[in-house]
Amino acid sequence: MRARTRDEMVVVLSDKRLLNMDEFCIYAGLGANTARIIAETTGALFRVGHRVLVDRVKFDKYCDENNEIEAGAK
């Protein structure tokens, strides 16, 4: 009898629309607490039952529209 092996698939984060919080932290380069605050602020937070996901497209759109630094910018 042959042992079953699970084929592994590598998915690039920029190919996924919904990221879990760990993936979003890596994608955005933020810590867990800051990532959650940013996701809520941008309206990209998406809940499915107990799962908390972040809509990457909404986050990217927010970043594109708000690319200025407001504090101390001249």
C-alpha positions, 0 to 999 in steps of 0.5 A, a space after each residue: 500500500 502506498 502512503 498518500 502524500 499531500 501536494 503542496 501549492 505555493 500561492 503568492 500573497 499578491 495573487 490572493 484577494 483575501 488574506 488572513 491576519 498573519 499573511 496581511 502582517 507580512 504583506 503590509 510589513 506591520 505588526 499584528 496590532 497595527 495591522 488590525 487597526 489599519 485594516 479596520 481604518 481602511 474598511 478592508 476588514 472582512 469577517 466570515 464567522 470567526 475568521 478575520 480576513 483582510 481584503 487586499 484590493 481595498 487596502 491597496 486602493 486605500 494606500 494608492 489614494 492616501 500616499 501622503 504623509 500627513 504628520 509634519 508634511 510640507 
